[in-house]
Amino acid sequence: MGTHMTELYLIRHAEAEGNLYRRCHGQHDGPVTSNGHLQIERLRDRFREIHIDAVYSSDLSRAVLTAEAVYKERNIPFYTDLGLREIALGEWEDRTWGEIYHRDRERAEKFNNRPWEFTISGGESGPQAAARIHLAVLEIVGRNRGKTVCAVSHGCALHLLLCALYGLPLERIDEIPWCDNTGVAHVLFDRELNPTIVYANDNSHLPEELSTYARQQWWRKDTPYRDTNLWFRPALPSDADMIGKWRGETWRAIYGDLRAYDEDANRGATLSAIARYPEDVLIAMLDDTPCGVLQLDPEERREEGCGHINFLCLDAEYRGIGIGAQLIGEAVSRYRSLGRSSVSLRVNKRNPGAVRFYEYHGFERISATGAGGGLLLMNKEI
């Protein structure tokens, strides 16, 4: 490469809570997941032998942590740049994508398919975000002529940016593929800052088991299937029998039968919880169909700065399809907004699948409780 060319690597941040929990995290600052940390290690390996002069990043923590894969082991400058932030999504921030599609479908369709028409209260329009990220990148390149630099940004921001770098109007953005977490684009700029894209959206450093997009469908053009995105509503007394059915199914799965299951006592406890904390017993909804329950207990472990999950369950029809994390995400979001620093729950030792599920999602075993130590108290820092 001649010295008159400037070389830019664009990187999308590693998998973060919004990606895993299927929540709208534009400029909401959600942390990187455990899988995201593994993606960062693969990204570090990818860039180990590539010369880089400076690294720039969005100031949001998921981008800053991802940028460490490139600059931390090198003696090179690192800068944060607000211009590299994700699109600001105002009133949608930290809401589930299921709720957004349920309550604001027309605007959600514009966001995903017609961003040139998208606007939102308290946030940016599609054209505003596109202009902002494009200007930020051109300024970075202009300050680093003849050098090789990295810029770490976000999924929607990079999608808008690549549309501009390919010289396409926003009305043709559908021709630009979306980028996996830690995906990389390589762009060359001449003296007049005209771009040539060498490659874009490359995730070849990730094995399939670490790829976020390998577990999702929403970005695919070749399938009518859409991801199962949940929203949550407060439970009603009329939901008590349905919740009781789910509790009974959970009991049977652990103990093999319902001989020791007290249906009336459990129904009474559910009705009491709904009456006492109407906003803390939540029905998980897929469109208009109830598919699970999340029951919070804001009093247990409150003095420890912890929020407790009393019961979490999906209907049998919806298990095993990768949506259980969204129930955890709702609990994390609600307790974090209350200033809690962790979330806890109890799980029966005779349910090893559930123990593995919670451990995969960041819960650690704290102690054994219940008769004979049959229940594990598990805790997750948030």
VOVO-534570 format. One record per residue (C-alpha): residue number from 1; x, y, z. Coordinates in steps of 0.05 Angstrom, whole numbers, plus 32768, in hexadecimal, padded with zeros to 4 digits. Layout:
N
n: NUM, x: X, y: Y, z: Z .
...
***
This chain:
382
n: 1, x: 8000, y: 8000, z: 8000 .
n: 2, x: 801B, y: 8044, z: 7FED .
n: 3, x: 8022, y: 807A, z: 8022 .
n: 4, x: 7FED, y: 80A3, z: 7FFF .
n: 5, x: 7FB8, y: 8070, z: 8015 .
n: 6, x: 7F98, y: 806D, z: 8059 .
n: 7, x: 7F83, y: 8029, z: 8072 .
n: 8, x: 7F46, y: 8021, z: 80A0 .
n: 9, x: 7F2C, y: 7FE4, z: 80C4 .
n: 10, x: 7EE4, y: 7FEA, z: 80DB .
n: 11, x: 7ED0, y: 7FBB, z: 8113 .
n: 12, x: 7E8C, y: 7FAD, z: 8132 .
n: 13, x: 7E8D, y: 7FA5, z: 817E .
n: 14, x: 7E8A, y: 7F60, z: 819E .
n: 15, x: 7E48, y: 7F40, z: 81B3 .
n: 16, x: 7E27, y: 7F69, z: 81EA .
n: 17, x: 7DE9, y: 7F62, z: 8214 .
n: 18, x: 7DBC, y: 7F82, z: 81E0 .
n: 19, x: 7DD0, y: 7F4D, z: 81AD .
n: 20, x: 7DC5, y: 7F14, z: 81DE .
n: 21, x: 7D86, y: 7F2D, z: 8201 .
n: 22, x: 7D67, y: 7F48, z: 81C0 .
n: 23, x: 7D60, y: 7F8E, z: 81DD .
n: 24, x: 7D68, y: 7FD0, z: 81B9 .
n: 25, x: 7DAC, y: 7FEA, z: 81CE .
n: 26, x: 7DBC, y: 8026, z: 81A3 .
n: 27, x: 7DE1, y: 8054, z: 81D2 .
n: 28, x: 7DCC, y: 802C, z: 820F .
n: 29, x: 7E0E, y: 8014, z: 822C .
n: 30, x: 7E05, y: 7FC9, z: 8235 .
n: 31, x: 7E42, y: 7F9E, z: 8247 .
n: 32, x: 7E63, y: 7F69, z: 821C .
n: 33, x: 7E4B, y: 7F21, z: 8227 .
n: 34, x: 7E76, y: 7EE4, z: 8238 .
n: 35, x: 7E72, y: 7ECF, z: 81EF .
n: 36, x: 7E87, y: 7F16, z: 81DB .
n: 37, x: 7EC7, y: 7F0F, z: 8204 .
n: 38, x: 7ED8, y: 7ED0, z: 81DD .
n: 39, x: 7ECB, y: 7EF6, z: 819C .
n: 40, x: 7EFB, y: 7F2C, z: 81B3 .
n: 41, x: 7F32, y: 7EF8, z: 81BD .
n: 42, x: 7F28, y: 7EDF, z: 8175 .
n: 43, x: 7F2A, y: 7F27, z: 815D .
n: 44, x: 7F6B, y: 7F32, z: 8182 .
n: 45, x: 7F89, y: 7EF6, z: 815F .
n: 46, x: 7F72, y: 7F10, z: 811B .
n: 47, x: 7F95, y: 7F53, z: 8124 .
n: 48, x: 7FD3, y: 7F3A, z: 8147 .
n: 49, x: 8000, y: 7F3F, z: 8109 .
n: 50, x: 7FDD, y: 7F7B, z: 80E8 .
n: 51, x: 8000, y: 7FBF, z: 80EF .
n: 52, x: 7FD3, y: 7FF4, z: 810E .
n: 53, x: 7FE6, y: 803C, z: 811D .
n: 54, x: 7FAA, y: 8052, z: 8147 .
n: 55, x: 7F67, y: 8038, z: 815F .
n: 56, x: 7F26, y: 805F, z: 8165 .
n: 57, x: 7EE6, y: 8048, z: 8187 .
n: 58, x: 7EA0, y: 805C, z: 819A .
n: 59, x: 7EA1, y: 806F, z: 81E3 .
n: 60, x: 7E6D, y: 803A, z: 81F5 .
n: 61, x: 7E8C, y: 8003, z: 821F .
n: 62, x: 7E7D, y: 7FC9, z: 81F0 .
n: 63, x: 7EA5, y: 7FED, z: 81BA .
n: 64, x: 7EDE, y: 8004, z: 81E8 .
n: 65, x: 7EE8, y: 7FBD, z: 8202 .
n: 66, x: 7EE9, y: 7FA1, z: 81BB .
n: 67, x: 7F1D, y: 7FD6, z: 81A7 .
n: 68, x: 7F4C, y: 7FBA, z: 81DC .
n: 69, x: 7F56, y: 7F7D, z: 81B0 .
n: 70, x: 7F7C, y: 7FA9, z: 817F .
n: 71, x: 7FA0, y: 7FDE, z: 81A8 .
n: 72, x: 7FAA, y: 7FC3, z: 81EE .
n: 73, x: 7FE9, y: 7F9A, z: 81DF .
n: 74, x: 8007, y: 7FD0, z: 81B3 .
n: 75, x: 8025, y: 8014, z: 81C3 .
n: 76, x: 7FF6, y: 803A, z: 8196 .
n: 77, x: 7FC4, y: 8073, z: 81A2 .
n: 78, x: 7F7B, y: 8063, z: 81B4 .
n: 79, x: 7F43, y: 8096, z: 81AF .
n: 80, x: 7EF8, y: 8095, z: 81BC .
n: 81, x: 7ECC, y: 80BA, z: 818B .
n: 82, x: 7E82, y: 80C8, z: 8198 .
n: 83, x: 7E78, y: 80CA, z: 814D .
n: 84, x: 7E83, y: 807F, z: 814B .
n: 85, x: 7E48, y: 8071, z: 8179 .
n: 86, x: 7E0D, y: 8047, z: 8166 .
n: 87, x: 7DCE, y: 806A, z: 814D .
n: 88, x: 7DA9, y: 808B, z: 8187 .
n: 89, x: 7D66, y: 806A, z: 818E .
n: 90, x: 7D44, y: 8096, z: 81C2 .
n: 91, x: 7D04, y: 8079, z: 81DF .
n: 92, x: 7D16, y: 8033, z: 81C6 .
n: 93, x: 7D56, y: 802D, z: 81EF .
n: 94, x: 7D59, y: 7FEC, z: 8218 .
n: 95, x: 7D14, y: 7FD6, z: 8202 .
n: 96, x: 7D0E, y: 7F90, z: 81E6 .
n: 97, x: 7D0A, y: 7F89, z: 819A .
n: 98, x: 7CCB, y: 7F60, z: 81A6 .
n: 99, x: 7CAA, y: 7F9B, z: 81C9 .
n: 100, x: 7CC1, y: 7FCC, z: 8194 .
n: 101, x: 7CA3, y: 7FA1, z: 815D .
n: 102, x: 7C64, y: 7F96, z: 8185 .
n: 103, x: 7C57, y: 7FDE, z: 8197 .
n: 104, x: 7C7B, y: 8005, z: 8160 .
n: 105, x: 7C7C, y: 7FD6, z: 8124 .
n: 106, x: 7C78, y: 800A, z: 80ED .
n: 107, x: 7CB4, y: 8031, z: 8106 .
n: 108, x: 7CDA, y: 7FF0, z: 8115 .
n: 109, x: 7CD0, y: 7FDB, z: 80CC .
n: 110, x: 7CEC, y: 801E, z: 80B6 .
n: 111, x: 7D28, y: 8016, z: 80E3 .
n: 112, x: 7D39, y: 7FD1, z: 80C6 .
n: 113, x: 7D23, y: 7FDA, z: 807E .
n: 114, x: 7D1D, y: 8025, z: 806E .
n: 115, x: 7D4E, y: 804A, z: 809B .
n: 116, x: 7D4A, y: 8088, z: 806E .
n: 117, x: 7D03, y: 8091, z: 808A .
n: 118, x: 7D13, y: 8080, z: 80D2 .
n: 119, x: 7D0C, y: 80B4, z: 810A .
n: 120, x: 7D03, y: 80AC, z: 8155 .
n: 121, x: 7CF4, y: 80D9, z: 8190 .
n: 122, x: 7D33, y: 80E7, z: 81B8 .
n: 123, x: 7D61, y: 80C6, z: 8185 .
n: 124, x: 7D7D, y: 80CD, z: 813F .
n: 125, x: 7D5E, y: 80C3, z: 80FB .
n: 126, x: 7D7E, y: 8091, z: 80CC .
n: 127, x: 7D9C, y: 80C8, z: 80A0 .
n: 128, x: 7DB6, y: 80EE, z: 80DD .
n: 129, x: 7DDB, y: 80B1, z: 80F8 .
n: 130, x: 7DF6, y: 80A0, z: 80B3 .
n: 131, x: 7E12, y: 80E6, z: 80A9 .
n: 132, x: 7E30, y: 80E7, z: 80EF .
n: 133, x: 7E56, y: 80A5, z: 80EA .
n: 134, x: 7E6E, y: 80B4, z: 80A3 .
n: 135, x: 7E89, y: 80F8, z: 80B8 .
n: 136, x: 7EAC, y: 80D9, z: 80F5 .
n: 137, x: 7ECF, y: 80A5, z: 80CB .
n: 138, x: 7EE5, y: 80D8, z: 8096 .
n: 139, x: 7F02, y: 8104, z: 80CD .
n: 140, x: 7F28, y: 80C9, z: 80EB .
n: 141, x: 7F44, y: 80B7, z: 80A6 .
n: 142, x: 7F55, y: 80FF, z: 8098 .
n: 143, x: 7F7E, y: 8104, z: 80D9 .
n: 144, x: 7FA4, y: 80C4, z: 80C9 .
n: 145, x: 7FB8, y: 80CB, z: 807F .
n: 146, x: 7FE7, y: 8095, z: 8069 .
n: 147, x: 7FDD, y: 806C, z: 80A9 .
n: 148, x: 7FB7, y: 802E, z: 80BC .
n: 149, x: 7F80, y: 8037, z: 80F0 .
n: 150, x: 7F46, y: 8011, z: 810F .
n: 151, x: 7F02, y: 802C, z: 8122 .
n: 152, x: 7ED3, y: 8004, z: 814E .
n: 153, x: 7E89, y: 8013, z: 8148 .
n: 154, x: 7E44, y: 7FF2, z: 8148 .
n: 155, x: 7E16, y: 7FC9, z: 811C .
n: 156, x: 7DE5, y: 7FFC, z: 8102 .
n: 157, x: 7E19, y: 8033, z: 80FF .
n: 158, x: 7E47, y: 8008, z: 80D4 .
n: 159, x: 7E0E, y: 7FF2, z: 80A8 .
n: 160, x: 7DFE, y: 803B, z: 8099 .
n: 161, x: 7E47, y: 804C, z: 8090 .
n: 162, x: 7E55, y: 8014, z: 805F .
n: 163, x: 7E1A, y: 802A, z: 8035 .
n: 164, x: 7E3C, y: 806E, z: 802F .
n: 165, x: 7E81, y: 8051, z: 8022 .
n: 166, x: 7E66, y: 8027, z: 7FEA .
n: 167, x: 7E49, y: 8067, z: 7FCC .
n: 168, x: 7E01, y: 8051, z: 7FD3 .
n: 169, x: 7DC6, y: 807A, z: 7FEA .
n: 170, x: 7DA2, y: 8063, z: 8029 .
n: 171, x: 7D69, y: 804A, z: 7FFD .
n: 172, x: 7D98, y: 8012, z: 7FE6 .
n: 173, x: 7DB1, y: 7FFE, z: 802B .
n: 174, x: 7D90, y: 7FBA, z: 8024 .
n: 175, x: 7DC9, y: 7FA9, z: 7FF5 .
n: 176, x: 7DFA, y: 7FAE, z: 8030 .
n: 177, x: 7E00, y: 7F6F, z: 805C .
n: 178, x: 7DFD, y: 7F77, z: 80A7 .
n: 179, x: 7E3C, y: 7F6B, z: 80D0 .
n: 180, x: 7E47, y: 7F35, z: 8105 .
n: 181, x: 7E62, y: 7F49, z: 8149 .
n: 182, x: 7EAE, y: 7F56, z: 8142 .
n: 183, x: 7EA5, y: 7F54, z: 80F6 .
n: 184, x: 7ED9, y: 7F7C, z: 80D0 .
n: 185, x: 7EDA, y: 7FA9, z: 8092 .
n: 186, x: 7F1A, y: 7FBF, z: 806F .
n: 187, x: 7F18, y: 8001, z: 804A .
n: 188, x: 7F4D, y: 8028, z: 8024 .
n: 189, x: 7F49, y: 8074, z: 801B .
n: 190, x: 7F6F, y: 809D, z: 7FE7 .
n: 191, x: 7F87, y: 80E5, z: 7FF0 .
n: 192, x: 7F42, y: 8101, z: 7FE1 .
n: 193, x: 7F24, y: 80D0, z: 8015 .
n: 194, x: 7F02, y: 80A7, z: 7FDF .
n: 195, x: 7EF7, y: 8061, z: 7FFC .
n: 196, x: 7F05, y: 801D, z: 7FDE .
n: 197, x: 7EE7, y: 7FE3, z: 8006 .
n: 198, x: 7F15, y: 7FA7, z: 8006 .
n: 199, x: 7EE4, y: 7F7D, z: 802D .
n: 200, x: 7EAA, y: 7F88, z: 805E .
n: 201, x: 7E86, y: 7F63, z: 8096 .
n: 202, x: 7EBB, y: 7F2C, z: 809B .
n: 203, x: 7EB5, y: 7EFF, z: 80D8 .
n: 204, x: 7EE5, y: 7EC8, z: 80C0 .
n: 205, x: 7F0A, y: 7ECC, z: 8103 .
n: 206, x: 7ECD, y: 7EB1, z: 8127 .
n: 207, x: 7EBB, y: 7E67, z: 812A .
n: 208, x: 7E71, y: 7E5B, z: 8120 .
n: 209, x: 7E65, y: 7E4D, z: 816A .
n: 210, x: 7E7D, y: 7E93, z: 817C .
n: 211, x: 7E58, y: 7EB8, z: 8145 .
n: 212, x: 7E1C, y: 7EE0, z: 815D .
n: 213, x: 7DFC, y: 7EE0, z: 8119 .
n: 214, x: 7E01, y: 7E94, z: 8113 .
n: 215, x: 7DCC, y: 7E92, z: 814B .
n: 216, x: 7D9F, y: 7EC7, z: 812D .
n: 217, x: 7D73, y: 7ECD, z: 80EF .
n: 218, x: 7D5B, y: 7F16, z: 80EB .
n: 219, x: 7D95, y: 7F2C, z: 80BF .
n: 220, x: 7D8C, y: 7EF5, z: 808A .
n: 221, x: 7D6E, y: 7F06, z: 8047 .
n: 222, x: 7D63, y: 7EBD, z: 8031 .
n: 223, x: 7D31, y: 7EA8, z: 8066 .
n: 224, x: 7CEB, y: 7EBF, z: 807B .
n: 225, x: 7CFA, y: 7EA9, z: 80C3 .
n: 226, x: 7D01, y: 7EE1, z: 80F6 .
n: 227, x: 7D1F, y: 7EDC, z: 813B .
n: 228, x: 7CF3, y: 7ECF, z: 8177 .
n: 229, x: 7CF5, y: 7F13, z: 819A .
n: 230, x: 7CCD, y: 7F18, z: 81DB .
n: 231, x: 7CAA, y: 7F50, z: 81FE .
n: 232, x: 7C8F, y: 7F50, z: 8246 .
n: 233, x: 7C4D, y: 7F64, z: 8265 .
n: 234, x: 7C38, y: 7F64, z: 82AE .
n: 235, x: 7C14, y: 7F23, z: 82C2 .
n: 236, x: 7BC9, y: 7F25, z: 82D0 .
n: 237, x: 7BA3, y: 7EFB, z: 8304 .
n: 238, x: 7B86, y: 7ED6, z: 82C8 .
n: 239, x: 7BCD, y: 7EBF, z: 82B7 .
n: 240, x: 7BD4, y: 7E98, z: 82F8 .
n: 241, x: 7BBD, y: 7E56, z: 82DB .
n: 242, x: 7BED, y: 7E5C, z: 82A0 .
n: 243, x: 7C27, y: 7E6C, z: 82CF .
n: 244, x: 7C12, y: 7E32, z: 82FA .
n: 245, x: 7C16, y: 7E04, z: 82BE .
n: 246, x: 7C5D, y: 7E1B, z: 82B0 .
n: 247, x: 7C6F, y: 7E11, z: 82F9 .
n: 248, x: 7C52, y: 7DCB, z: 82F7 .
n: 249, x: 7C79, y: 7DBA, z: 82B8 .
n: 250, x: 7CB9, y: 7DD2, z: 82D9 .
n: 251, x: 7CAB, y: 7DA8, z: 8316 .
n: 252, x: 7C9C, y: 7D6A, z: 82EC .
n: 253, x: 7CDD, y: 7D74, z: 82C4 .
n: 254, x: 7D05, y: 7D74, z: 8305 .
n: 255, x: 7CE0, y: 7D40, z: 832F .
n: 256, x: 7CC0, y: 7D14, z: 82FB .
n: 257, x: 7C78, y: 7D1D, z: 8312 .
n: 258, x: 7C49, y: 7D4D, z: 8336 .
n: 259, x: 7C3A, y: 7D24, z: 8375 .
n: 260, x: 7C5B, y: 7D56, z: 83A4 .
n: 261, x: 7C47, y: 7D94, z: 837C .
n: 262, x: 7C14, y: 7DC0, z: 83A1 .
n: 263, x: 7BEE, y: 7DE0, z: 8368 .
n: 264, x: 7BC0, y: 7E09, z: 8395 .
n: 265, x: 7BFA, y: 7E25, z: 83BF .
n: 266, x: 7C21, y: 7E38, z: 8381 .
n: 267, x: 7BE5, y: 7E59, z: 8362 .
n: 268, x: 7BD8, y: 7E80, z: 83A1 .
n: 269, x: 7C21, y: 7E97, z: 83A4 .
n: 270, x: 7C1E, y: 7EAE, z: 835C .
n: 271, x: 7BDE, y: 7ED6, z: 8367 .
n: 272, x: 7BFD, y: 7EF5, z: 83A5 .
n: 273, x: 7C3B, y: 7F09, z: 837F .
n: 274, x: 7C12, y: 7F28, z: 8346 .
n: 275, x: 7BE9, y: 7F50, z: 8379 .
n: 276, x: 7C25, y: 7F67, z: 83A1 .
n: 277, x: 7C56, y: 7F75, z: 8368 .
n: 278, x: 7C2C, y: 7F7D, z: 8329 .
n: 279, x: 7C68, y: 7F96, z: 8300 .
n: 280, x: 7C96, y: 7F5E, z: 8316 .
n: 281, x: 7C71, y: 7F21, z: 82FD .
n: 282, x: 7C7A, y: 7F25, z: 82B2 .
n: 283, x: 7C5E, y: 7EFC, z: 8279 .
n: 284, x: 7C8F, y: 7EF3, z: 823F .
n: 285, x: 7C69, y: 7EFF, z: 81FE .
n: 286, x: 7C78, y: 7EEB, z: 81B6 .
n: 287, x: 7C4B, y: 7F1A, z: 818F .
n: 288, x: 7C08, y: 7F0C, z: 81B1 .
n: 289, x: 7C1A, y: 7EC7, z: 81CC .
n: 290, x: 7C30, y: 7EBB, z: 8215 .
n: 291, x: 7C6E, y: 7E8E, z: 8214 .
n: 292, x: 7C8D, y: 7E95, z: 8259 .
n: 293, x: 7C91, y: 7EB8, z: 829C .
n: 294, x: 7CC4, y: 7EE0, z: 82C3 .
n: 295, x: 7CB4, y: 7EEB, z: 830C .
n: 296, x: 7CE1, y: 7F1C, z: 8331 .
n: 297, x: 7CE7, y: 7F25, z: 837C .
n: 298, x: 7D02, y: 7F6C, z: 8389 .
n: 299, x: 7D05, y: 7F62, z: 83D4 .
n: 300, x: 7D2F, y: 7F23, z: 83DB .
n: 301, x: 7D79, y: 7F34, z: 83E1 .
n: 302, x: 7D69, y: 7F7E, z: 83D9 .
n: 303, x: 7D98, y: 7F91, z: 8411 .
n: 304, x: 7DD1, y: 7F70, z: 83EB .
n: 305, x: 7DC4, y: 7F9B, z: 83AE .
n: 306, x: 7DA9, y: 7F5E, z: 8389 .
n: 307, x: 7D69, y: 7F52, z: 8363 .
n: 308, x: 7D4B, y: 7F0C, z: 8368 .
n: 309, x: 7D27, y: 7EE3, z: 8333 .
n: 310, x: 7CF2, y: 7EB8, z: 8355 .
n: 311, x: 7CDD, y: 7E90, z: 8318 .
n: 312, x: 7CF0, y: 7E8F, z: 82CF .
n: 313, x: 7CD1, y: 7E5F, z: 829C .
n: 314, x: 7CC1, y: 7E57, z: 8253 .
n: 315, x: 7C86, y: 7E2F, z: 8238 .
n: 316, x: 7C9F, y: 7DEB, z: 821F .
n: 317, x: 7C91, y: 7DFF, z: 81D6 .
n: 318, x: 7CC3, y: 7E38, z: 81DA .
n: 319, x: 7CFD, y: 7E16, z: 81FE .
n: 320, x: 7D3D, y: 7E05, z: 81DB .
n: 321, x: 7D39, y: 7E3C, z: 81A6 .
n: 322, x: 7D68, y: 7E6E, z: 81C7 .
n: 323, x: 7D37, y: 7EA0, z: 81E6 .
n: 324, x: 7D40, y: 7E92, z: 8230 .
n: 325, x: 7D77, y: 7EC7, z: 8234 .
n: 326, x: 7D42, y: 7EFC, z: 8225 .
n: 327, x: 7D20, y: 7EED, z: 8268 .
n: 328, x: 7D62, y: 7EF6, z: 828B .
n: 329, x: 7D6D, y: 7F37, z: 8264 .
n: 330, x: 7D2A, y: 7F53, z: 827C .
n: 331, x: 7D3D, y: 7F43, z: 82C5 .
n: 332, x: 7D82, y: 7F63, z: 82BB .
n: 333, x: 7D64, y: 7FA2, z: 829C .
n: 334, x: 7D2F, y: 7FAB, z: 82D2 .
n: 335, x: 7D5E, y: 7F9F, z: 830D .
n: 336, x: 7D96, y: 7FC9, z: 82EF .
n: 337, x: 7D64, y: 8003, z: 82EA .
n: 338, x: 7D57, y: 7FFB, z: 8335 .
n: 339, x: 7DA1, y: 8001, z: 8344 .
n: 340, x: 7DAC, y: 7FB8, z: 8354 .
n: 341, x: 7DF2, y: 7F9D, z: 8345 .
n: 342, x: 7DE1, y: 7F53, z: 833C .
n: 343, x: 7DA8, y: 7F23, z: 832E .
n: 344, x: 7D9D, y: 7EE1, z: 8351 .
n: 345, x: 7D71, y: 7EA3, z: 834B .
n: 346, x: 7D6A, y: 7E5D, z: 8367 .
n: 347, x: 7D6D, y: 7E1F, z: 833C .
n: 348, x: 7D63, y: 7DD6, z: 834E .
n: 349, x: 7DA2, y: 7DAA, z: 834B .
n: 350, x: 7D77, y: 7D75, z: 832A .
n: 351, x: 7D6F, y: 7DA2, z: 82EE .
n: 352, x: 7DB7, y: 7DA2, z: 82D2 .
n: 353, x: 7DA0, y: 7DBF, z: 8290 .
n: 354, x: 7D87, y: 7DFD, z: 82B3 .
n: 355, x: 7DC7, y: 7E03, z: 82DC .
n: 356, x: 7DF0, y: 7E01, z: 829C .
n: 357, x: 7DC2, y: 7E34, z: 827B .
n: 358, x: 7DCB, y: 7E66, z: 82B4 .
n: 359, x: 7E16, y: 7E5B, z: 82B8 .
n: 360, x: 7E1C, y: 7E67, z: 826D .
n: 361, x: 7DF9, y: 7EAA, z: 8278 .
n: 362, x: 7E27, y: 7EC1, z: 82AF .
n: 363, x: 7E08, y: 7EA6, z: 82EF .
n: 364, x: 7E37, y: 7E8A, z: 8323 .
n: 365, x: 7E27, y: 7E58, z: 835B .
n: 366, x: 7E25, y: 7E7B, z: 839E .
n: 367, x: 7E09, y: 7E48, z: 83CF .
n: 368, x: 7DDB, y: 7E0C, z: 83D7 .
n: 369, x: 7D98, y: 7E16, z: 83F9 .
n: 370, x: 7D57, y: 7DF1, z: 8405 .
n: 371, x: 7D4C, y: 7DAB, z: 8421 .
n: 372, x: 7D8D, y: 7D84, z: 841B .
n: 373, x: 7DAD, y: 7DBD, z: 83F6 .
n: 374, x: 7D84, y: 7DAC, z: 83B8 .
n: 375, x: 7D80, y: 7DF4, z: 839F .
n: 376, x: 7DBA, y: 7E1C, z: 8384 .
n: 377, x: 7DBB, y: 7E67, z: 8390 .
n: 378, x: 7DDA, y: 7E86, z: 8352 .
n: 379, x: 7DF0, y: 7ECE, z: 8347 .
n: 380, x: 7E01, y: 7EF9, z: 830B .
n: 381, x: 7E24, y: 7F3D, z: 830F .
n: 382, x: 7E02, y: 7F73, z: 82E6 .
***
